[in-house]
Amino acid sequence: MSSLSLTLTGAAREAAENQVPGLLDHEFASRLAAKDHTLWGVEAEDEASKRLGWVDLFEGSRQLLPQITALREELAGEGVTRVVLAGMGGSSLAPEVICATAGVELTVLDSTDPQHVASVIGADIEKTVLVVSSKSGSTVETDSQRRIVQQAMTEAGIDAQSRTVIVTDPGSPLAKSSAEAGVRAVFEADPTVGGRYSALTAFGLVPSGLAGADLESLLDDAEETLAILAEDDADNPGLRLGAAIGGTTPLRNKLVVVDAGSPLLGLGAWIEQLIAESTGKNGTGLLPVIVGDGEPELHRDADDVLTVQIIDVDAEDGTSVDNDVADLVVSSHKVRTGGSLGAQFMLWEVATAVAGALLGINPFDQPDVESAKVAARGMLDAETPESTEAEVDGAVEIRTLGSSALTDADTASLQAALKALLETVRQDGYLAVMAYLDRTSEHELESIRAQLSSLAGRPVTFGWGPRFLHSTGQFHKGGPHIGAFLQITTESEGDVEVPDRPFTLAKLIAAQAAGDAQVLADHGMPVLRVHLQDRQAGLTQLIDTVEAL
Ligand SMILES: O=P(O)(O)OC[C@H]1O[C@](O)(CO)[C@@H](O)[C@@H]1O
């Protein structure tokens, strides 16, 4: 039995009251469920006509389950019990939430940091099955990760192809090359579902099922919920949530998302990509800001912020821990929602489709992601040395680019540079921390997010690079240019060769960071680049300097 709750207060409630009647007049919910691709305007029709498969995928997805279960049992019989998933954005975010919530182990490889990748291939390779998930089949991070893990298997005397499972779109370069290579299994996903909406397709199901998550109830809950979300009804939670986040006036374009005792672990990261990459375009959009319990954004109100609490709906009887959190949330403009994971996936997918229509954008493309990829490729090909002079302070190099408000400031020390960057944060803007480091072993770095938010008095996002390039990266470049950026990169002890490619991981991640920084600067926004010349000393220096600000 699925569960789903939604409570709106203040501006969120007002937006729903203002916008839902119009959505009902347009029969938005039933037309969406009927895959009406005209809901987002003429310009979006072509893409929308290829991207609405997520509203009736249940039969196709259920047919995958026996194959996934059989493969899991076969692998277990061979002692293969460790699942490593190579995939970016929509190709890995949902499995990460599904498995964490189910309490089963999944190693997600969505990084090009040499230290992170080396740690993944350095353990239990003999027990590992590699799932390579990529719709396009051409994502450079995923292709590089595949080559590296397969090489590690071969060096361990393992037939890499027999331990490789592919999830991709029919006819993709990956589908073709995998068939020729004779991999263990190829799951061709529904090509009418975009990456951000693929949680309940092979992209969400194959890695999660191989890891042992219960997929039946996930699909049952989602299907049950979609029936409710397809109703042209004033109480339809998909219409109400979509109106609440996309229909406030003036637009509250920062959604501060906090987990308030929910059992849905890591759901915020999935919501972040779905909303930021779907809506951040044409100079508008919504930016999810994932915060922890009690952190600064929850103690401030602002007219461009909406607070979203993900609650434990089963404990909503007034005794739940989330009510304690609720009291700590100053804002009276709130969304509070909870329920089973399958229900939440469908709720937010429908709400994003609704919000996209209200914002007047196409929620199914990601036009600006390409600009960073092109810039990175240019950096890789040209082996461009760093474009700007660096100042050195202790273990870190400091570079500034973009807005002259930063490049003209005193940035001779890390402390001065951070202060100068904080000065550039707009009253209607945000600060984005983009850390191209190892989120599994250097998560202490995340502590600077709340400290910087307290100092800036504005929302601060924290994204691990290059992972965020497939999530908030679209909003940074395609949304309103109101961001200030702190980019953190590092030297690594060792590097990792990428078999049969003209670059190593250290070169690749440096090019991705330099390329993205340049694109952000080209949009006139301030970018502070902090490079850790000595990884550990630099990390300590950065954390200590922020603390002392
Ligand atoms: O599944 P693919 O094609 O490797 O793409 C991975 C991710 O990159 C993007 O295409 C761009 O960020 C996302 O939409 C997608 O989820």
The ligand as an SDF file (V2000), in Angstrom:
LIG
                    3D

 16 16  0  0  0  0  0  0  0  0999 V2000
   22.7420    8.5640  -19.3490 O   0  0  0  0  0  0  0  0  0  0  0  0
   23.7380    9.4240  -20.0860 P   0  0  0  0  0  0  0  0  0  0  0  0
   23.4180    9.5990  -21.5210 O   0  0  0  0  0  0  0  0  0  0  0  0
   25.1510    8.9370  -19.8460 O   0  0  0  0  0  0  0  0  0  0  0  0
   23.6270   10.8940  -19.4460 O   0  0  0  0  0  0  0  0  0  0  0  0
   23.9270   11.0640  -18.0830 C   0  0  0  0  0  0  0  0  0  0  0  0
   23.3700   12.3920  -17.6280 C   0  0  0  0  0  0  0  0  0  0  0  0
   23.9300   13.4570  -18.4140 O   0  0  0  0  0  0  0  0  0  0  0  0
   22.8840   14.3280  -18.8690 C   0  0  0  0  0  0  0  0  0  0  0  0
   22.5080   13.9640  -20.1630 O   0  0  0  0  0  0  0  0  0  0  0  0
   23.3590   15.7530  -18.8860 C   0  0  0  0  0  0  0  0  0  0  0  0
   23.6530   16.1700  -17.6030 O   0  0  0  0  0  0  0  0  0  0  0  0
   21.7510   14.0600  -17.9010 C   0  0  0  0  0  0  0  0  0  0  0  0
   20.5170   14.5100  -18.3490 O   0  0  0  0  0  0  0  0  0  0  0  0
   21.8500   12.5560  -17.7810 C   0  0  0  0  0  0  0  0  0  0  0  0
   21.1290   12.0540  -16.6700 O   0  0  0  0  0  0  0  0  0  0  0  0
  1  2  2  0
  2  3  1  0
  2  4  1  0
  2  5  1  0
  5  6  1  0
  6  7  1  0
  7  8  1  0
  7 15  1  0
  8  9  1  0
  9 10  1  0
  9 11  1  0
  9 13  1  0
 11 12  1  0
 13 14  1  0
 13 15  1  0
 15 16  1  0
M  END
$$$$
